[in-house]
Amino acid sequence: MYTRIRDLREDKDLTQSDMAKYLKCSQVCYSNYEIGKRDIPTDILILLAHFHNTSTDYLLGLTDKKQPYPKP
């Protein structure tokens, strides 16, 4: 899971500081999410999924499909 959020961030040429600003946390906090030193809270996970236009299942490693599920 942690490498996926790093890879998605790097694919957009964003820094950890950029993501931290979006998530309203410190760069150190976000870095800890990426390296797995800190669990990602559900609300942050949802924000990351929306930001990267992917599903939480993808971020959690439950699927390899990057695109979110279609809305009903």
CORMOHU-V7383 format. One record per pair of residues at least 12 apart in sequence whose C-alpha atoms are under 10 Angstrom apart, sorted by the first residue. I is the first residue (numbers start at 1). J is the second residue. If there is no record, write none. Layout:
i: <I & I>
j: <J & J>
This chain:
i: <1 & 1 & 1 & 1 & 1 & 1 & 1 & 1 & 1 & 1 & 1 & 1 & 2 & 2 & 2 & 2 & 2 & 2 & 2 & 2 & 2 & 2 & 2 & 2 & 2 & 3 & 3 & 3 & 3 & 3 & 3 & 4 & 4 & 4 & 4 & 4 & 5 & 5 & 5 & 5 & 5 & 5 & 5 & 5 & 5 & 5 & 6 & 6 & 6 & 6 & 6 & 7 & 8 & 8 & 8 & 8 & 8 & 9 & 9 & 9 & 9 & 12 & 15 & 16 & 16 & 16 & 16 & 16 & 17 & 17 & 17 & 18 & 19 & 19 & 19 & 22 & 22 & 22 & 23 & 23 & 23 & 23 & 23 & 23 & 24 & 25 & 42 & 45 & 45 & 45 & 46 & 49 & 49 & 49 & 50 & 52 & 52 & 52 & 53 & 53 & 53 & 54 & 54 & 54 & 54 & 55 & 55 & 55 & 56 & 56 & 57>
j: <33 & 34 & 35 & 36 & 40 & 56 & 57 & 58 & 59 & 60 & 61 & 62 & 31 & 32 & 33 & 34 & 35 & 36 & 37 & 38 & 39 & 40 & 59 & 60 & 61 & 33 & 34 & 35 & 36 & 59 & 61 & 34 & 58 & 59 & 60 & 61 & 33 & 34 & 35 & 45 & 48 & 49 & 52 & 58 & 59 & 60 & 30 & 31 & 33 & 34 & 35 & 34 & 48 & 51 & 52 & 54 & 59 & 34 & 48 & 51 & 52 & 52 & 27 & 28 & 29 & 30 & 31 & 34 & 29 & 30 & 31 & 30 & 31 & 48 & 51 & 47 & 48 & 51 & 43 & 44 & 45 & 47 & 48 & 51 & 44 & 44 & 56 & 57 & 59 & 60 & 59 & 66 & 67 & 68 & 68 & 66 & 67 & 68 & 66 & 67 & 68 & 66 & 67 & 68 & 69 & 67 & 68 & 69 & 68 & 69 & 69>
